[in-house]
């Protein structure tokens, strides 16, 4: 049985004419993924605590283990000039995310910010584009 999220992603690609350029896979981050990609989309859980229920599993990442692992491994799977589209919010530890981005070697651009309120507190949700720079491979004069 194909998980609902994987089937939904594949159906959306088909519906929008991208099925020949798109593959949806079930994987624990990069465990079932080989190669490098031009675009990776990552919508990690914002919260750092252990999920206490099935309802919390989509928003909790104990000690940010998955988020930290993603940034440790993304460089192996992102092609030169490749992009990561990432969503995150201040309901999570935005400073920790910024730390991971700063040490990732990726260039960060904020694409969108939405400000609001949650349970009486101000919140902001962000969409980021992280880009792996293309490094020119210029030859030194006189070398073969």
N, C-alpha and C positions, 0 to 999 in steps of 0.2 A: 504494500500500500504506500502510495506517495503521500508524504505529509502535505497538509492543506496549503501551507505557505509556499512550498516549492511548486505545487500544481498551479496555484494562483499566479505566481510570478511568470511561469511558462505561458499560461493563458493570456496574461497581459501583454507579454512580448508578441505573441501570435496576433492578438487583436490589434496591436499597434504597428504591425509590419516589421518587427525586429527579430522574429524567431530564428532567422538564419544567422544572426549576429549575437545571439543570446543563448546562454545555457544556465539553467537553474540547478543547483546541487545542494544536497543535504550534507553538511560537514560541521564538525566542531572546529570553528575558525578555518584554518588552512589544512587540517588533518587529511582531508580527502581531496586536496587541490594540488595540482602540479602545474608548473609553468608560470608565466608572467602575463599580466592582463593590463589592458589600457584603462579600464575603469573598474573600480571596486566600490560598492555601496555598503556602508556600515552604519547601522543604527543601533548602537550599543545600549544596554540598560544604563540608566542614569544613576541608580542608587547603589551604594557600596556595601550594603548589608546582605546577610544570607536570607534567601527567600523563605518566608514562613508558611506560605501557602501556594497553591497552583496559580492563583491570581497574581501573586507577586513575582513569579518566575520571569515574566517579561520585562520587569523593571529593576530587578535586583541582580547584582554581579558582586558576590562576596569579595571584599577587599580589591575590587576592580581587577580580578584575575584575568578575565577575558579581554578587557580593555588593554591591560598591560601587555598581554600576550600578543594581541593584534599589532600593537606598535613594535614589538620585538621582532615580529615575523613579516610585516607588510613589505619591507624592502626587498625580500626575496621573491615577492609575487607581483610587484608593480613594475611594469615596463618603463623604460626611459621615456619621459614625457607623459607617463601615466598619471591618472588622477584618482583620488579617493574622495567620494562624497560622504560626508559624515554629519550626523545630527547629534546634538547634545543640548543640555539646558542647565540652568543654574539651580534646578532642583537636585542636581548632582554636584559633584566636586569639580567645578569648572577650572579651578586652579590646577588640579592634578591633570586634567586633560591638556591644559595649556603647557604644562611641564612636559608631558609625553610628546606633544607636537613639537615643542622647541628642540627636543633631543632626537627627533625622528629623521632629520635631514630633509624633510619635506617642506615646501613653501606653502604657507597657509593664507587663504583668502576667505574672508567672511562673505558669504553669498547673501545671507538673509538673517535678520534678527526680528523676532517677534516678542514684544514686551507684554506682560500681563500680570495677573495676580492668581495665586493659588493659596487657598486657606488663609487669606488675609495678608499674605506676604508677596512682595514683588518678585516676579520671575522673568527670565528671558530664555528663549529657545533659539538656537542657532543652527544654520546650515553652513558647513565649511567645505571648501574645495582645497584639498591637499595635493600638491603637484610634485612629482619627482622630476627634477630638472634634467634636461638633455645636456649631457656634457660633450662638448666637441672633442674629437680625437684628432687634433691637429698634429701633424708630424713635425718634429724638430728638423730644422734645416740640416741637410747632410746625413740624415738617418734613413735607413731603408725600411 
